[in-house]
């Protein structure tokens, strides 16, 4: 009887199995998910391009830190980043917007193709894509530098209420897999 | 996460569950039935559990999904199946794991009517409810404008404790036996969160592309003892030390009874783990209240007043949605369990086949029903069991169960208890219908143990 119990117990354990399943399908897991986030925006008028003496300042620059790519999730799964811009330029001059990625030591990592906004353009949409191949170049980004370069032209007159406005957002595309990163 | 780990997780999730000891309950051949009902009419004179081996139990379960639902070799794309699971599960679906190891146990008959049992066991118990909206948010991202994702589905409770216990089963008369057990808990770790509120959603922005909203957030996470941050340096002895030092102690009480209407019919009942643990050491509780919304950062292009935009945003966020870390002691409560059973014995009495039963029930056969209810953070966990017991000769006693519970309406279990001389070996397992394919099981429990039972009366 002792042997019977032993055998029965072992059989119960050994016969507990799985069938009709294929755990290798784990290799096929690919979850695509997109996350969007507003980034920066600004509303500039003629006064922003004039100094206290009324002299034109044709280059405006600002630096900001947004951890867009921070964290292991982006490091492991980010496959594309779309930077979206909507720009309105009611000035009578061309205005160029430049967007540069810097690391923590202010070294340039990536320079986005400049956006050239034509005079009297309203709600023009632009997209700049960081491709999968370019992601490793920007993943250590700590800061962004945005430069506004106004072209020469008719003298600026604040009383005309002209403006240069921009909205921006990023659309991050992730591909989550079970591969070891 | 590599495939081995993920596969293990899925296997683990179906192999373990539920704290339903439907096979062991009222199986009074086995000393451990006293843990489930201190009022059991235990018939032996002493027992001592083989350390570590006297009571091993591991149970697990999940509602709403099985490993087969995801990994079935059916030609469907696994990503489609994962999507079905993510959108098919509800906030009420739960993942539960319970594990128990008896470190030491013993029992001794004090007199004809009283039996004392005692011991120390370790128990890990976790219930995690599926946070439907949060899972969908991570799965589909934030591109669904205006869709609101609620945080109220975030609920879990996990704890590991050591339990030092002693109980007495007292026979009032030939019909009525009552019992009680005192428990001293020693928490190794505790983590819990429930009653969380808050919503996240994204709308079209006014000044910028999107307006992100996090509103009416009210969430709490309480932890004590060994928490995740310590894991890197932990060794098993650290867990043992936590148990024996009673740094986070607690108190609990079990009560139970057996009432025999006659030799062949009796009913039982028990209520277990009425008590709490006072978590006062290594406490870290996090309270988050408030709300925040943003359209991003407005650049100033002012070289005279450069701004640290991100720091300002973080500061604003932390002011409007503060996270307070509290070290104040808190109570955590054990899931209270209720058991009840009715059992009718029949078949040839022992004197007709010269068999002296090891148990109090001399009949060959028994049938009956059992009920089990445990309170869980969101809803009760329950099980209704029908059983048939049969002994074979003088050494083997068996119990077959059919259980309906939160996880299944067709859970078939078996218990085997043998006694060769003083050696009692028992084994119990359920969801046998899935034994040939555990991938289809929502839950399975497994218990085994080894005891020395001596029927010689105390001098």
HADDOCK unambig.tbl for C-alpha pairs under 7 A between the chains (distance, minus, plus):
assign (segid A and resid 15 and name CA) (segid B and resid 435 and name CA) 6.31 0.50 0.50
assign (segid A and resid 15 and name CA) (segid B and resid 436 and name CA) 6.15 0.50 0.50
assign (segid A and resid 16 and name CA) (segid B and resid 435 and name CA) 4.37 0.50 0.50
assign (segid A and resid 16 and name CA) (segid B and resid 436 and name CA) 5.51 0.50 0.50
assign (segid A and resid 16 and name CA) (segid B and resid 437 and name CA) 6.81 0.50 0.50
assign (segid A and resid 16 and name CA) (segid B and resid 438 and name CA) 6.50 0.50 0.50
assign (segid A and resid 17 and name CA) (segid B and resid 435 and name CA) 6.29 0.50 0.50
assign (segid A and resid 17 and name CA) (segid B and resid 436 and name CA) 5.38 0.50 0.50
assign (segid A and resid 17 and name CA) (segid B and resid 437 and name CA) 5.24 0.50 0.50
assign (segid A and resid 17 and name CA) (segid B and resid 438 and name CA) 5.77 0.50 0.50
assign (segid A and resid 18 and name CA) (segid B and resid 436 and name CA) 6.42 0.50 0.50
assign (segid A and resid 18 and name CA) (segid B and resid 437 and name CA) 4.09 0.50 0.50
assign (segid A and resid 18 and name CA) (segid B and resid 438 and name CA) 5.14 0.50 0.50
assign (segid A and resid 18 and name CA) (segid B and resid 439 and name CA) 5.40 0.50 0.50
assign (segid A and resid 19 and name CA) (segid B and resid 437 and name CA) 5.33 0.50 0.50
assign (segid A and resid 20 and name CA) (segid B and resid 72 and name CA) 5.85 0.50 0.50
assign (segid A and resid 20 and name CA) (segid B and resid 73 and name CA) 5.56 0.50 0.50
assign (segid A and resid 21 and name CA) (segid B and resid 68 and name CA) 6.35 0.50 0.50
assign (segid A and resid 21 and name CA) (segid B and resid 71 and name CA) 5.12 0.50 0.50
assign (segid A and resid 21 and name CA) (segid B and resid 72 and name CA) 4.22 0.50 0.50
assign (segid A and resid 21 and name CA) (segid B and resid 73 and name CA) 4.71 0.50 0.50
assign (segid A and resid 22 and name CA) (segid B and resid 71 and name CA) 5.53 0.50 0.50
assign (segid A and resid 22 and name CA) (segid B and resid 72 and name CA) 6.23 0.50 0.50
assign (segid A and resid 22 and name CA) (segid B and resid 73 and name CA) 5.28 0.50 0.50
assign (segid A and resid 23 and name CA) (segid B and resid 7 and name CA) 6.52 0.50 0.50
assign (segid A and resid 23 and name CA) (segid B and resid 71 and name CA) 5.85 0.50 0.50
assign (segid A and resid 25 and name CA) (segid B and resid 71 and name CA) 6.77 0.50 0.50
assign (segid A and resid 25 and name CA) (segid B and resid 78 and name CA) 6.54 0.50 0.50
assign (segid A and resid 26 and name CA) (segid B and resid 3 and name CA) 5.89 0.50 0.50
assign (segid A and resid 27 and name CA) (segid B and resid 3 and name CA) 6.98 0.50 0.50
assign (segid A and resid 28 and name CA) (segid B and resid 78 and name CA) 6.99 0.50 0.50
assign (segid A and resid 29 and name CA) (segid B and resid 78 and name CA) 6.49 0.50 0.50
assign (segid A and resid 29 and name CA) (segid B and resid 79 and name CA) 5.81 0.50 0.50
assign (segid A and resid 30 and name CA) (segid B and resid 79 and name CA) 6.57 0.50 0.50
assign (segid A and resid 31 and name CA) (segid B and resid 79 and name CA) 6.95 0.50 0.50
assign (segid A and resid 33 and name CA) (segid B and resid 139 and name CA) 6.01 0.50 0.50
assign (segid A and resid 33 and name CA) (segid B and resid 140 and name CA) 5.31 0.50 0.50
assign (segid A and resid 33 and name CA) (segid B and resid 141 and name CA) 5.36 0.50 0.50
assign (segid A and resid 34 and name CA) (segid B and resid 140 and name CA) 6.71 0.50 0.50
assign (segid A and resid 34 and name CA) (segid B and resid 141 and name CA) 4.89 0.50 0.50
assign (segid A and resid 34 and name CA) (segid B and resid 142 and name CA) 6.69 0.50 0.50
assign (segid A and resid 34 and name CA) (segid B and resid 143 and name CA) 6.49 0.50 0.50
assign (segid A and resid 35 and name CA) (segid B and resid 141 and name CA) 4.73 0.50 0.50
assign (segid A and resid 35 and name CA) (segid B and resid 142 and name CA) 4.75 0.50 0.50
assign (segid A and resid 35 and name CA) (segid B and resid 143 and name CA) 5.96 0.50 0.50
assign (segid A and resid 36 and name CA) (segid B and resid 142 and name CA) 5.84 0.50 0.50
assign (segid A and resid 36 and name CA) (segid B and resid 143 and name CA) 6.05 0.50 0.50
assign (segid A and resid 37 and name CA) (segid B and resid 210 and name CA) 6.74 0.50 0.50
assign (segid A and resid 38 and name CA) (segid B and resid 208 and name CA) 6.54 0.50 0.50
assign (segid A and resid 38 and name CA) (segid B and resid 209 and name CA) 5.85 0.50 0.50
assign (segid A and resid 38 and name CA) (segid B and resid 210 and name CA) 5.38 0.50 0.50
assign (segid A and resid 38 and name CA) (segid B and resid 295 and name CA) 5.81 0.50 0.50
assign (segid A and resid 38 and name CA) (segid B and resid 296 and name CA) 5.06 0.50 0.50
assign (segid A and resid 39 and name CA) (segid B and resid 296 and name CA) 4.87 0.50 0.50
assign (segid A and resid 39 and name CA) (segid B and resid 297 and name CA) 6.18 0.50 0.50
assign (segid A and resid 40 and name CA) (segid B and resid 296 and name CA) 5.38 0.50 0.50
assign (segid A and resid 40 and name CA) (segid B and resid 297 and name CA) 4.52 0.50 0.50
assign (segid A and resid 40 and name CA) (segid B and resid 298 and name CA) 5.53 0.50 0.50
assign (segid A and resid 40 and name CA) (segid B and resid 299 and name CA) 6.50 0.50 0.50
assign (segid A and resid 41 and name CA) (segid B and resid 208 and name CA) 6.10 0.50 0.50
assign (segid A and resid 41 and name CA) (segid B and resid 297 and name CA) 6.26 0.50 0.50
assign (segid A and resid 41 and name CA) (segid B and resid 298 and name CA) 4.92 0.50 0.50
assign (segid A and resid 41 and name CA) (segid B and resid 299 and name CA) 6.21 0.50 0.50
assign (segid A and resid 42 and name CA) (segid B and resid 298 and name CA) 5.34 0.50 0.50
assign (segid A and resid 42 and name CA) (segid B and resid 299 and name CA) 5.38 0.50 0.50
assign (segid A and resid 60 and name CA) (segid B and resid 301 and name CA) 6.12 0.50 0.50
assign (segid A and resid 61 and name CA) (segid B and resid 301 and name CA) 5.78 0.50 0.50
assign (segid A and resid 62 and name CA) (segid B and resid 301 and name CA) 5.10 0.50 0.50
assign (segid A and resid 64 and name CA) (segid B and resid 308 and name CA) 6.73 0.50 0.50
assign (segid A and resid 64 and name CA) (segid B and resid 309 and name CA) 6.10 0.50 0.50
assign (segid A and resid 65 and name CA) (segid B and resid 309 and name CA) 6.89 0.50 0.50
assign (segid A and resid 65 and name CA) (segid B and resid 310 and name CA) 5.64 0.50 0.50
assign (segid A and resid 66 and name CA) (segid B and resid 310 and name CA) 6.10 0.50 0.50
assign (segid A and resid 167 and name CA) (segid B and resid 208 and name CA) 4.93 0.50 0.50
assign (segid A and resid 167 and name CA) (segid B and resid 209 and name CA) 6.29 0.50 0.50
assign (segid A and resid 168 and name CA) (segid B and resid 208 and name CA) 6.60 0.50 0.50
assign (segid A and resid 168 and name CA) (segid B and resid 209 and name CA) 6.48 0.50 0.50
assign (segid A and resid 169 and name CA) (segid B and resid 209 and name CA) 6.24 0.50 0.50
assign (segid A and resid 178 and name CA) (segid B and resid 1 and name CA) 5.62 0.50 0.50
assign (segid A and resid 178 and name CA) (segid B and resid 2 and name CA) 5.65 0.50 0.50
assign (segid A and resid 178 and name CA) (segid B and resid 3 and name CA) 6.50 0.50 0.50
assign (segid A and resid 179 and name CA) (segid B and resid 2 and name CA) 6.11 0.50 0.50
assign (segid A and resid 180 and name CA) (segid B and resid 1 and name CA) 6.31 0.50 0.50
assign (segid A and resid 180 and name CA) (segid B and resid 2 and name CA) 5.81 0.50 0.50
